[in-house]
Structures are given as C-alpha cells and as structure tokens.
C-alpha cells in the first residue's frame, strides 16, 4: 500500500508483462496507474492523484475523498446495551471498544 495526499493505493505486479499496476482504493472514482519500477510506480501514483485532483478542479467537481472513518450503524437496543456494558467493563469508550474488537475480528478473518 502507498499513500499520497490522503489517498491510498493498492499495487500489484504482473509477472507476464513485468509491470507494476495500481489503483486508488477507498473512493468511488477510478484512478489507476502503472510503472516498471518501484520509483516509476510511486511517481505514476502521485501523478495520477494530482491529475485526478486537477481534473476535478477544472470541472468544478468535488473530488471523492477517502473514507473518513465515520459511519452510522443502527443496532438493536439489546446489542447497543451489551456493547456499552462491555466497553465500560473494559474501561474503554464505546468507540475505542468497537475499534479494538472490530480490528481483532478483521485480523482473524481477513
């Protein structure tokens, strides 16, 4: 993974064409790039992000931003109560408890 100006990219290697290729992740728009060396893929990533931001500016469009880390989740009152109680028992805020437990869950399953 690479980051630039708040955007994150996933990079892969195509061993048939001997080229790195990547895509900005976490946004709805498609921003891709490629290069045949580490330095070139990094430059291509930076150039693609800059081109994307410039294109949006020229079109008077707001560029899609990477995920903020905030999202609304609707829970049943029973689950909400259990989360609140578990967080208090652990000495954590609900937010910290959820982050810790979701991270552990994802680490185990992803």
N, C-alpha and C positions, 0 to 999 in steps of 0.2 A: 504494500500500500504506500502511496505517496500523497502528500498534502501540499496545497498551494492556495493562498488566499481564501482559506476556509473550505476549499473543495478537496475531496478525497478521490483518488483514482485506484482502480484495481488494474494491475499489469500482469499479462501472461506472455509466454514465449511460444512461438510457432516454430517447432524444430524442422519442419519441412521447408518453410520459406526463410528460416533463420532470421526471424524478426520479432521484436517485442511489439505488442499492441496493447492498448489500454482504453479504459472508458471511465469517465467521471461517474461515481456512484452516489446515490442519495439525493438525486434530483430527477425531475420528470423529463427534462430536456436531454437529448442525446449529444454527448460531447466525447469524441473519440480521438485517438492519436496513435502514432506508431514511430518506431525508430529501430535502427540496427545495432545500437549500443546503449549502455546504461546512460551515458551522458546525453545521447540523442533522444532517448525516450523521455528523460527528465525535461529537456528543453522543449520537446514536442508537447508534453503535458502543460507546461507553463504557457507556451504559445497558444494552445487550444483554449485554455481558460481565459487568457487575455482576449483572444479573438471572440469568444463567446460573450464576454462582458462588453466588448466594444460593439458587437453586433446588436446586443440588446439596447445599448445606449443609442445607437444610430436609429433604431426602430422605435425609440421611446417606450420600450418594454422593460418591465422589472425582471431582472434575471432570477431564475429559480435559485433558491438558497438551499444549502444542505440542511438536513434535519436539525432542528433546534434542540432536540432532546426533550421537548414538551409534547405531551399528548393527553387527551382526555379519555379516561376509561370509566365506563359505567359498570358498577358492581352491585350485587345484591347487598342489602343491609347486613346480612349474616356474614358474608365474606369480608365486607368492609370492617365490621366489628372484629373479626378474627385477625385481620391484618393489623389493625390498630393495637389490639391486645398483644400480639406477638412482637410488634415494634417496641411497645412500652416495656415488655419483659426483657427485651434485648438491650434496652437503654438507648434506642435509636428513634429518630423521627420516622414517620411512615415513609417518607421519600427515601431516606437512607436505607431503611429495611428493605423496601421494594428493589432499590438498585442492587443491593447486596445479593438478595435472593434471586432476582432475575439474572444477574451476572453468573451466579453459580449454576443456575438452571441451563443457561445458554452454553456455558463452558462444558457442561456434561453432555449436551445434546448437539452441539454444532461443530 
